[in-house]
């Protein structure tokens, strides 16, 4: 189940699958797990997904959504960093 979707600058749409927040000095540590369709053309899009976990600091517990997502998140090089896995 997706919590929200974000469209990256590359045009790739990713879904937020998991969100963990931890309070730190002066902000929040955020652990987010995203997934999308398979990257490799050799992978069946029904049987495979791509996934990437992103961790960063932010001042408030905001959940990214659509075009209002943090610009740094929207610039993630999904095609280079995410990995395909079989469901």
Helices and strands as residue ranges (DSSP letters): E 4-7, E 13-24, E 27-37, E 48-58, G 66-68, H 71-74, H 78-81, E 83-86
